Amino acid sequence: MGKQPSGLANPRGDLALVTNRADNSVSVLSIQGKDVKLVDTVPMGDQVAAVAFTPDGKRALAVKFPVHKVAVLEVDGQKVVYTKYDMPVGLWPYNIGVTPNGKLALTADQGNAGRSDGHVDTVSVIDLEANPPRVIDHVVVGDGPEGFEISPTGQIAVAMLLNGNDGPHNAWFYHKNGRVAVLRIDGKKVTKVGEVEVGGLPEGAVFSPDGKYLYVGNFNDQDVSILRVDGTQVTNTGKRFQLPGHPASMRGRAR
C-alpha cells in the first residue's frame, strides 16, 4: 500500500480502492476470496482522503482534501483510470457519499485545514447525472463536518460536526459535545432539517441496514451513541455503549 492509507471503498466482492494521503495516490486491490493483492497504483497529483463508488461500479470519486476538489475515476473491471476531471467543492473536503440511486454525491467540507474553528462549513452537492458531473449546491451545516454517511433509504444524509471538540478548552468555539447535522434529500435538492447532540468528537457513523437507526462513534468519550431515525426525523435515544478505545471511523455496509 501507499503511505497513510485513509479512505476505503469496496462495493463489490472483487475490487477495493484505498486513498493514500501521503502518497497522493489510489491503490487498486484485487480480492479473490481471502486473497487480496495490489494490482495497480493510480497517481492523483494531490493528497486524497476518501473515495466512493457510484452504484453501477463504473465510476469512483476521490476527495482531494488540500485542494478542495473531487476527482472522477473511470472503472472497467479492475482497470481504474483517473480522468483528470476535478470538480471544485467546499473548503477541505474530507468525506464523500453517493446516494443509493446514483444521482447525487455529497461531500463533507471540513474547512480550516480539517479542524473546527467556530465558523460554518458546508456539504457540497454534486449532480452525477449531468455530463460532465458538476457541483450544483453548497448546504451550510455547521462547524467542522468530518464523518459523513447517507442512509440506505436515500431519504437523509448526516454530517458529524466536530463543533469545537478538537480545539483547546479555552477557545471561544469549544463545546464538550459534538452534533449531527441531518440533511433531507428530495430529488436533487438537499436541505438541512435539524441537529442532534451526541458525544465528544463524533467522527464515524453508520446506519442500520433498514435505515431506522444511526450509530455515531464519539472519539473523545470512547463510546457509540444510538440514534433513532423515522423518515427524516432523527432523535437521540440517550443510549450508548462503551468501546475499549477511541473510535475514529466506522463501516456498516459495502459502498
C-alpha positions, -999 to 999 in steps of 0.1 A, spaced: 0 0 0 9 36 -2 17 59 28 -11 69 52 -39 49 37 -72 66 47 -103 62 26 -116 28 15 -144 17 -9 -153 -18 -19 -189 -20 -33 -184 -55 -47 -166 -86 -38 -136 -85 -61 -123 -49 -60 -114 -22 -35 -99 12 -37 -78 29 -10 -68 65 -9 -32 71 3 -30 106 17 8 109 20 15 94 -14 -11 113 -35 -24 80 -49 -52 55 -50 -43 18 -46 -64 -7 -66 -68 -41 -47 -79 -73 -63 -100 -96 -39 -104 -133 -46 -119 -150 -15 -94 -142 12 -66 -134 -12 -60 -96 -15 -34 -83 -39 -23 -48 -50 -28 -47 -88 -23 -10 -96 -15 24 -81 -32 54 -97 -13 88 -92 -37 115 -83 -14 146 -83 -28 158 -49 -35 144 -15 -66 122 -15 -86 115 17 -116 94 8 -132 76 -21 -167 63 -31 -181 43 -60 -213 50 -79 -239 22 -76 -232 9 -111 -195 5 -102 -184 23 -134 -171 54 -116 -154 63 -84 -150 97 -68 -119 106 -48 -117 136 -25 -87 159 -29 -85 173 7 -60 202 5 -70 215 -30 -108 214 -23 -117 192 -52 -133 158 -61 -117 138 -88 -135 114 -112 -121 80 -119 -134 55 -146 -137 19 -136 -137 -11 -160 -134 -44 -142 -101 -40 -123 -88 -12 -145 -91 22 -128 -82 54 -147 -80 89 -134 -99 111 -159 -81 143 -149 -115 159 -144 -118 176 -110 -148 193 -95 -144 223 -71 -163 217 -39 -162 234 -4 -131 240 16 -111 210 29 -134 181 18 -128 150 39 -155 125 33 -179 117 4 -211 97 -1 -232 87 -31 -270 83 -29 -283 48 -34 -300 59 -67 -266 72 -80 -280 107 -88 -260 127 -63 -227 127 -45 -223 147 -13 -190 159 3 -184 169 39 -163 201 37 -144 205 70 -130 239 65 -99 253 83 -75 227 71 -96 200 87 -101 215 121 -132 231 136 -129 269 143 -164 281 152 -173 292 117 -199 274 95 -189 249 69 -207 231 41 -218 200 24 -213 202 -14 -239 186 -37 -227 170 -70 -251 161 -98 -238 128 -111 -264 126 -139 -250 158 -156 -224 153 -183 -199 160 -171 -208 157 -134 -209 191 -116 -214 208 -83 -249 223 -81 -252 234 -45 -235 241 -11 -255 234 20 -244 252 52 -243 226 80 -223 239 109 -187 238 123 -163 211 111 -183 183 93 -160 153 92 -178 120 94 -204 116 68 -230 89 58 -260 86 36 -290 65 47 -296 32 27 -332 46 22 -317 76 4 -340 100 23 -314 116 45 -277 122 49 -258 130 82 -227 150 88 -208 147 121 -200 182 133 -168 185 154 -183 216 170 -151 227 186 -144 194 204 -110 192 188 -99 227 199 -84 240 232 -109 241 261 -104 278 265 -113 286 228 -144 306 223 -158 280 200 -151 250 222 -180 227 231 -178 194 250 -201 176 227 -204 173 190 -236 174 169 -251 155 140 -264 177 111 -294 160 94 -299 166 57 -331 158 38 -326 146 2 -355 154 -21 -346 146 -57 -316 168 -63 -325 193 -35 -306 188 -2 -317 208 28 -306 208 64 -336 199 86 -321 195 121 -293 188 145 -289 162 173 -263 165 201 -241 134 206 -208 128 224 -174 144 222 -156 145 188 -181 124 167 -163 110 136 -175 77 124 -212 69 117 -232 40 103 -269 34 96 -285 1 103 -294 -19 71 -330 -8 73 -321 28 79 -340 30 112 -311 36 135 -279 56 133 -248 47 153 -222 75 160 -187 69 173 -177 95 198 -138 96 198 -133 116 230 -158 96 250 -148 62 237 -184 52 231 -212 50 204 -244 70 206 -276 53 193 -300 75 174 -334 66 161 -345 75 125 -381 80 115 -382 92 79 -363 125 81 -366 128 118 -336 118 139 -336 117 177 -311 106 203 -323 76 223 -299 85 251 -284 51 250 -247 45 245 -223 16 246 -186 18 256 -157 8 235 -122 -3 246 -106 25 226 -113 57 206 -135 52 175 -121 72 146 -141 56 118 -169 31 113 -183 9 85 -216 -8 84 -221 -19 47 -204 -21 14 -202 11 -6 
